[in-house]
Amino acid sequence: MLARWLPDQLCPWLAGLLILAAAVSNVFYLAQGGPLDLAPDEAHYWDWSRHLDWSYYSKGPLVAWLIRGSCELAGAWSERATGSLAFAVRLPAVVCGSLLLVSLYLLTVQVLGRPRLALALVAGGLTLPVVAAGSSLMTIDSPYTCCWGWALVFAHRAVSGKSEWAWEATGLAVGLGILAKYTMVLFPASLALFLLSSRPHRRLLVSAGFGSMLGISLLCCVPILIWNAQHGWVTFLHLFRLAGLAPAAEPAGQPDGGIHWTGPAYYLGGQAAVLLGYWFLVWLAAMVAYRPWRQADPGLRFLWWLSAPVFLLFAGFSFKTGGGEPNWPVTAYLSGGVLGASWLARQLESPSRPYRLATGLALAAALAAGLALTLAIHHSQAVHPLLEVVAGPPSAERPYPVRRLDPTCRLRGWRHLAARIDELREQVRARGEEAVLAGVGWSLPGEIGVYCAGHPQAYSVGLLQGDRHSQYDLWANPIDRPDLFLGRTFVIVGPITRQVEEGFERVEPFRKVIYEEAGRPLAGWTLHVCHGFRGFRHVPEAPGH
């Protein structure tokens, strides 16, 4: 029973208050400068935002544009009030997460005509860790899922004939989504499958509205196409390799091109973990219950076709990718989540009282577990003592045992590392030099640049050590342009190989940096001071050449 005493007219106001309260809570949390530093992806995109361009090596430009705009507006306050740029970098995620929830509310009302269920969906979504992460971490998934959510709203209005401008709005939402993440192209493909499968809607495939949607979407892709034409189409090569459809050019971080028979198992396990098991089962049940060949309601079939194909596509790719990343099919659970809410509401309205009770108890447990996990992720230091008991004490083989159980450790210690790097920079500066900063992989330069004093540009020597290609290989760097750095002193973060050492006249013994909280080691790095850069031998070919 979904609170039948609650007037429908009150639901949008309550949903708005919930979304606003969640946004204010996220802003307050970020403004405290909390324990979670920028994730490597976030810092990487921040570095992109310092070099505004039409596109970038692995992604479109939207995430960099949003971060740059936010830093221009709030960057100075963020550094003054919190000591770093993290607040400004993450502020767009709060906006995107809020807009996503608004879109899901509207979609539920449009398709199902049930404001109370839409309110329940918003309230339930706020307990999911994946929703909380998308509303506070500025990765490409924040604007991507937001654009997909609004594309669902506009596309449903378009196919229902409710708005003359809805096709163009859908095209704009799709186009912006592609600028965030290229898998947004799956939206018009899934929409086309829905139209093709529905006899009353099939004619829309050749309508002016559908054509205008595609045209606007393609127009938004022009910046990406121009940039790639100028850089040897490196993004397309990267995507083919990532999907296992082309031989890997990099020895690390890429699929090997073979068949991974266990890939689907890892894929399903990852999806179940992202949705806390329970919600994945609800989604699966809804996919079965509302399968389109047994469903007459066009709205429900619309939701199904905008969900299942995305999930199934990545399931197929899991044979090549070994399972892929858990966030790849995340948009399948937007329209799928609305279907899941409808299916769950039907179970709660079952004539069997014991079944309703069991369903309600399971739902309450899932909501409580999700809320508890969401709070734990935001304040995971509170559960570190418990994780320490499970993980055991540090050892030579496992120097950071808690890190194995707490994924937020990837977001800890970067300010501490930057402070140690700044100390070395001062020592080098005392000798009349300015140190060049570098990392041994693509994930380090952004963290170095965002947290070190003055935000210096850092570089990557990862290609010499088996790391994959990245945007750093397309900018002027010590590997491709050694003439710009000859004779300089470098501070390099991470273990370096003999090939890197041979690029310098002298390398000091490495320094170890350990980050601890309450006496528990959570992260560690090695720092190398390398004098007299003379260039690297056997330089790998840069992407796009």
C-alpha positions in Angstrom: 0.0 0.0 0.0 1.6 3.3 -1.1 0.2 5.8 1.4 -3.2 6.2 -0.1 -3.9 8.9 2.4 -1.3 11.1 0.7 -2.9 13.5 -1.9 -1.4 13.2 -5.3 -1.1 17.0 -5.5 1.3 17.0 -2.5 3.7 14.4 -4.0 5.7 16.7 -6.4 6.2 19.2 -3.5 7.4 16.4 -1.2 9.7 15.0 -3.9 11.1 18.4 -4.5 11.8 18.9 -0.8 13.5 15.5 -0.6 15.7 16.3 -3.6 16.5 19.8 -2.3 17.3 18.4 1.1 19.6 15.8 -0.4 21.4 18.5 -2.5 21.8 20.8 0.5 23.2 17.9 2.5 25.7 17.1 -0.2 26.8 20.7 -0.5 27.2 20.9 3.3 29.2 17.7 3.3 31.5 18.8 0.5 31.9 22.3 2.1 33.3 20.6 5.3 36.3 19.5 3.2 35.6 15.9 4.6 38.0 13.0 4.6 37.6 12.1 1.0 39.9 13.7 -1.5 39.3 13.8 -5.2 39.3 10.3 -6.8 42.0 9.8 -9.5 39.3 10.1 -12.2 38.0 13.4 -10.8 41.5 14.8 -10.5 42.3 13.7 -14.1 39.2 15.5 -15.4 40.1 18.6 -13.4 43.5 18.5 -15.2 41.6 18.4 -18.5 39.6 21.4 -17.4 42.9 23.4 -17.3 43.4 22.6 -21.0 40.0 23.3 -22.5 39.6 21.6 -25.8 36.9 20.2 -28.2 37.4 16.7 -26.9 40.0 14.5 -25.1 41.7 11.1 -25.6 39.2 8.8 -23.9 36.1 11.0 -23.3 34.1 13.9 -24.6 34.6 17.4 -23.3 31.4 17.9 -21.2 33.0 16.8 -17.9 35.9 19.2 -18.3 33.7 22.1 -19.3 31.5 21.6 -16.3 34.5 21.4 -13.9 36.1 24.5 -15.5 32.9 26.5 -15.1 32.4 25.4 -11.5 36.0 26.2 -10.6 35.7 29.6 -12.2 32.6 30.3 -10.1 33.5 28.7 -6.8 37.2 27.7 -7.1 38.5 30.7 -5.1 36.0 30.2 -2.3 36.6 26.4 -2.3 40.3 26.8 -1.7 39.8 29.6 0.8 37.2 27.8 2.9 38.1 24.1 2.5 41.8 24.2 1.6 41.4 22.6 -1.8 39.4 22.7 -5.1 37.4 19.6 -4.3 34.2 21.4 -3.4 34.3 23.3 -6.7 35.2 20.3 -8.8 32.3 18.2 -7.3 29.6 20.9 -7.3 28.3 20.0 -10.8 27.8 16.4 -9.6 25.4 17.7 -6.9 23.4 19.6 -9.6 23.4 16.6 -12.0 22.4 14.2 -9.3 19.5 16.4 -8.3 18.3 16.8 -11.9 18.5 13.1 -12.5 16.1 12.5 -9.6 13.7 15.1 -11.0 13.7 13.4 -14.3 12.9 10.0 -12.7 10.0 11.5 -10.8 8.6 13.1 -14.0 9.2 9.9 -16.0 7.3 7.8 -13.4 4.3 10.2 -13.4 4.3 10.4 -17.2 4.4 6.6 -17.8 2.6 5.2 -14.8 0.4 8.2 -13.7 1.2 7.5 -10.1 2.7 10.5 -8.2 2.9 8.5 -4.9 5.0 5.8 -6.6 7.2 8.5 -8.2 7.7 10.0 -4.7 8.6 6.5 -3.3 11.0 6.0 -6.2 12.8 9.3 -5.3 12.9 8.4 -1.6 14.2 4.9 -2.3 16.8 6.2 -4.8 18.3 8.5 -2.2 19.2 5.4 -0.1 21.2 3.8 -2.9 25.0 4.2 -2.7 25.3 4.4 -6.5 22.9 7.4 -6.5 24.8 9.0 -3.6 28.1 8.6 -5.4 26.7 10.1 -8.6 25.5 13.1 -6.6 28.9 13.8 -4.9 31.7 12.5 -7.1 32.3 14.4 -10.4 33.0 11.6 -12.8 31.5 11.3 -16.3 28.6 9.3 -15.0 27.1 12.2 -13.3 26.3 14.3 -16.4 25.8 11.1 -18.4 23.1 9.6 -16.3 21.5 13.1 -15.9 21.3 13.4 -19.7 19.9 9.9 -20.1 17.2 10.6 -17.5 16.0 13.7 -19.3 16.3 12.0 -22.7 13.8 9.4 -21.3 11.4 12.1 -20.2 11.5 13.9 -23.5 11.5 10.8 -25.7 8.4 9.4 -23.9 6.6 12.7 -24.5 7.7 12.6 -28.2 6.5 9.1 -28.9 3.3 9.8 -27.0 2.7 12.9 -29.1 2.4 15.1 -26.0 4.8 17.9 -27.1 5.8 19.1 -30.5 9.3 20.2 -29.3 10.0 16.9 -27.5 11.9 15.3 -30.4 14.3 18.2 -30.5 14.7 18.2 -26.7 15.5 14.5 -26.9 18.2 15.1 -29.5 19.8 17.8 -27.3 19.8 15.6 -24.2 21.3 12.7 -26.3 23.9 15.0 -27.8 25.0 16.5 -24.5 25.1 12.9 -23.1 27.5 11.9 -25.9 29.7 14.8 -25.0 29.9 13.2 -21.5 30.1 9.5 -22.3 30.0 7.8 -25.7 27.7 5.0 -24.6 24.9 7.6 -24.8 24.7 6.5 -28.5 22.8 3.5 -27.1 19.9 5.7 -26.3 18.7 6.4 -29.9 19.5 2.8 -30.8 17.3 1.5 -27.9 14.6 3.9 -28.8 14.7 2.7 -32.4 14.3 -0.9 -31.2 11.2 0.2 -29.2 9.7 2.0 -32.2 10.5 -1.0 -34.5 8.9 -3.4 -32.1 5.7 -1.4 -31.7 3.4 -1.4 -34.7 1.5 1.8 -33.7 4.8 3.7 -33.3 6.8 2.1 -36.2 6.0 5.0 -38.5 7.9 7.4 -36.2 11.2 5.9 -37.4 10.8 7.8 -40.6 9.2 10.9 -39.2 10.6 14.4 -39.2 10.7 14.4 -35.4 12.9 11.3 -35.2 15.1 12.7 -37.9 15.5 16.0 -36.1 16.4 14.1 -32.9 19.2 12.3 -34.8 20.3 15.5 -36.5 20.7 17.5 -33.3 22.5 14.6 -31.6 24.9 14.3 -34.5 25.4 18.1 -34.5 26.5 17.9 -30.9 29.1 15.3 -31.9 30.9 17.8 -34.2 33.5 18.9 -31.6 34.4 15.3 -30.9 34.8 14.5 -34.6 36.8 17.6 -35.3 39.2 16.9 -32.4 39.6 13.2 -33.4 40.3 14.1 -37.1 43.1 16.3 -35.8 44.5 13.5 -33.6 44.4 10.4 -35.7 41.0 9.2 -34.4 42.6 8.0 -31.2 39.3 8.0 -29.2 37.8 5.4 -31.6 40.9 3.2 -31.3 40.8 3.5 -27.6 37.1 2.5 -27.4 37.6 -0.5 -29.8 40.5 -1.7 -27.6 38.5 -1.2 -24.4 35.7 -3.3 -25.8 38.1 -6.0 -26.9 37.3 -5.4 -30.6 40.9 -4.5 -31.5 44.3 -5.6 -30.5 45.6 -3.8 -27.4 48.4 -1.4 -28.1 49.2 -1.0 -24.4 50.5 -3.9 -22.3 48.5 -2.9 -19.3 45.0 -1.9 -18.5 43.5 -3.3 -21.8 41.7 -6.5 -22.7 43.9 -9.1 -24.4 41.4 -9.7 -27.3 40.6 -13.3 -26.3 37.4 -14.9 -25.0 36.8 -14.7 -21.3 34.3 -17.4 -20.5 33.9 -16.3 -16.9 33.2 -12.7 -18.1 29.4 -13.0 -17.8 29.7 -14.3 -14.3 31.9 -11.4 -13.2 29.5 -9.1 -15.0 26.4 -10.3 -13.3 28.2 -10.4 -9.9 29.3 -6.8 -10.4 25.8 -5.6 -11.3 24.3 -7.4 -8.3 26.9 -5.8 -6.0 26.2 -2.3 -7.4 22.5 -2.7 -6.7 23.0 -4.4 -3.3 21.6 -7.7 -4.6 18.0 -7.0 -3.7 17.5 -4.2 -6.2 19.2 -6.2 -8.9 16.7 -9.0 -8.3 13.8 -6.5 -8.4 15.1 -5.2 -11.7 15.4 -8.8 -13.1 11.8 -9.6 -11.9 10.5 -6.4 -13.6 12.3 -7.3 -16.8 10.6 -10.7 -16.9 7.2 -9.5 -15.7 7.0 -6.6 -18.2 8.6 -8.3 -21.2 7.3 -6.4 -24.2 5.9 -9.4 -26.2 3.5 -10.0 -23.3 2.8 -6.4 -22.5 0.2 -4.2 -24.1 0.9 -0.9 -22.4 3.2 1.1 -24.7 4.6 3.1 -21.8 5.8 0.0 -20.0 7.3 -1.4 -23.3 9.1 1.9 -23.7 10.7 1.6 -20.3 11.7 -2.0 -21.0 13.3 -1.3 -24.4 15.3 1.6 -22.9 16.7 -0.7 -20.2 17.2 -4.3 -21.3 19.2 -3.8 -24.5 21.8 -1.7 -22.7 22.2 -4.4 -20.1 22.3 -7.2 -22.7 24.8 -5.4 -24.8 27.4 -5.2 -22.1 26.6 -8.7 -21.0 27.6 -9.8 -24.5 30.8 -7.7 -24.4 31.7 -9.3 -21.1 33.0 -12.3 -23.1 35.6 -9.9 -24.5 36.2 -7.6 -21.5 36.3 -10.2 -18.8 33.2 -8.6 -17.1 33.9 -4.9 -17.8 33.5 -2.1 -15.3 30.4 -2.3 -12.9 29.2 1.2 -14.0 29.1 0.5 -17.7 25.4 -0.5 -17.9 24.3 2.0 -15.2 21.7 3.7 -17.4 19.8 0.4 -17.8 18.6 0.9 -14.3 17.0 4.3 -14.9 13.9 3.3 -16.9 14.5 -0.2 -15.4 14.2 1.4 -12.0 10.8 2.8 -12.8 9.7 -0.6 -14.0 11.1 -2.1 -10.8 9.1 0.3 -8.7 6.0 -0.6 -10.6 6.6 -4.3 -10.1 7.4 -3.9 -6.4 4.2 -1.8 -5.9 2.2 -4.7 -7.4 3.8 -7.1 -4.9 2.9 -4.8 -2.1 -0.7 -4.9 -3.3 -0.9 -8.7 -3.4 -4.1 -10.2 -2.0 -1.9 -12.5 0.2 -1.2 -10.8 3.5 1.8 -13.0 4.4 3.3 -12.2 0.9 2.7 -8.5 1.4 4.3 -8.7 4.8 7.4 -10.6 3.6 7.8 -8.2 0.7 7.5 -5.2 2.9 10.1 -6.5 5.4 12.5 -7.3 2.6 12.0 -3.8 1.1 12.5 -2.2 4.5 15.7 -4.2 5.1 17.0 -3.2 1.6 16.3 0.5 2.3 17.9 0.4 5.7 21.0 -1.4 4.3 21.3 1.0 1.5 21.0 4.0 3.8 23.5 2.6 6.2 26.0 1.8 3.5 25.6 5.2 2.0 26.4 6.9 5.3 29.3 4.5 5.9 30.8 5.4 2.5 30.6 9.1 3.4 32.1 8.5 6.8 34.0 5.3 6.3 36.6 6.2 8.9 33.9 5.3 11.5 33.9 1.7 10.4 37.7 1.3 10.0 38.1 -0.3 13.4 35.6 -3.0 12.4 37.3 -3.4 9.0 40.7 -3.7 10.7 39.4 -6.6 12.7 38.3 -8.4 9.5 41.4 -7.5 7.4 43.9 -8.2 10.1 47.1 -6.3 11.0 49.5 -4.8 8.4 52.3 -7.0 7.1 55.0 -7.0 4.5 52.7 -8.7 2.0 49.7 -6.6 2.9 50.9 -3.2 4.1 47.4 -1.6 3.8 44.9 -4.3 4.9 41.9 -1.9 5.5 42.3 -0.6 1.9 41.3 -4.0 0.6 37.9 -3.7 2.2 37.3 0.1 1.9 37.1 1.4 -1.7 37.1 5.0 -0.3 40.8 4.6 0.5 41.4 5.5 -3.1 40.1 8.9 -2.1 42.3 9.3 0.9 45.8 10.7 1.5 46.3 12.7 -1.6 46.7 16.0 0.3 49.2 14.3 2.6 51.2 13.1 -0.4 51.1 16.6 -2.0 52.5 18.1 1.2 55.5 15.7 1.1 56.0 16.5 -2.6 55.9 20.2 -1.8 58.7 19.7 0.8 60.9 18.1 -1.9 60.0 20.9 -4.3 61.3 23.4 -1.6 64.5 21.5 -1.3 65.1 21.6 -5.0 64.0 25.3 -5.1 66.7 26.0 -2.5 69.3 24.9 -5.0 68.0 27.4 -7.6 65.8 25.0 -9.6 62.1 24.3 -10.0 61.3 20.6 -9.9 59.3 18.9 -12.7 56.6 16.7 -11.2 55.6 13.4 -12.8 53.8 10.2 -12.0 54.3 6.6 -13.2 50.7 6.4 -14.5 47.8 8.4 -15.8 46.0 8.5 -12.5 48.8 10.4 -10.6 49.4 13.8 -12.4 46.0 15.1 -11.7 46.2 14.4 -8.0 49.7 16.0 -7.9 48.5 19.1 -9.7 45.3 19.7 -7.8 46.8 19.3 -4.3 50.3 20.6 -4.7 50.9 24.3 -3.9 50.3 26.5 -6.9 48.7 23.7 -8.9 51.8 22.8 -11.0 51.4 20.9 -14.2 52.5 17.3 -13.6 53.3 14.7 -16.3 53.1 11.0 -16.8 56.0 8.6 -17.6 53.6 5.7 -17.6 54.2 4.7 -21.2 57.7 3.7 -20.3 56.4 1.4 -17.6 53.5 -0.4 -19.3 50.7 2.1 -18.5 48.0 2.7 -21.1 47.9 5.7 -23.3 46.1 8.8 -21.9 45.6 12.5 -22.5 49.0 13.2 -21.1 50.6 11.6 -24.1 48.9 14.2 -26.4 50.2 17.2 -24.5 53.8 18.3 -24.5 55.6 15.9 -22.1 59.1 14.6 -21.2 58.7 11.5 -23.4 57.8 13.2 -26.7 59.5 16.5 -26.1 62.7 15.9 -24.1 64.2 19.1 -25.4 61.8 21.1 -23.1 63.1 19.4 -20.0 66.8 18.7 -20.6 68.9 19.1 -17.5 65.9 19.5 -15.2 65.4 17.8 -11.8 62.2 15.6 -11.5 60.2 14.5 -8.6 58.5 11.3 -9.7 55.7 9.6 -7.7 55.6 5.8 -7.8 58.2 3.0 -8.4 60.3 3.6 -11.5 61.9 1.2 -13.8 65.5 1.0 -15.1 64.3 2.6 -18.4 63.2 5.7 -16.5 66.3 5.8 -14.3 68.5 5.8 -17.4 66.9 9.1 -18.5 68.7 10.9 -15.7 72.3 11.5 -14.7 71.6 10.6 -11.0 68.6 9.3 -9.0 68.5 9.6 -5.3 67.4 6.7 -3.1 63.6 6.7 -3.0 61.6 8.1 -0.1 58.5 6.3 1.3 55.3 8.2 2.1 52.8 6.5 4.3 49.3 7.9 4.9 47.7 6.9 8.2 44.4 7.6 10.0 44.2 6.8 13.7 47.4 4.8 13.4 46.1 2.7 10.5 48.1 2.8 7.3 45.7 3.4 4.4 47.9 4.3 1.4 51.6 4.6 0.5 53.7 6.0 -2.3 57.4 6.2 -3.3 59.0 9.5 -4.2 62.1 9.7 -6.5 64.2 12.8 -6.9 65.9 12.4 -10.3 68.7 14.9 -11.4 69.9 15.9 -14.8 67.2 14.8 -17.3 68.8 13.7 -20.6 65.9 12.1 -22.4 64.5 8.5 -22.6 65.6 5.8 -24.9 63.2 3.5 -26.8 60.3 5.9 -26.6 56.9 4.4 -27.3 54.9 5.9 -30.2 52.3 8.5 -29.1 48.7 7.8 -29.8 47.4 9.2 -33.1 50.9 9.1 -34.7 
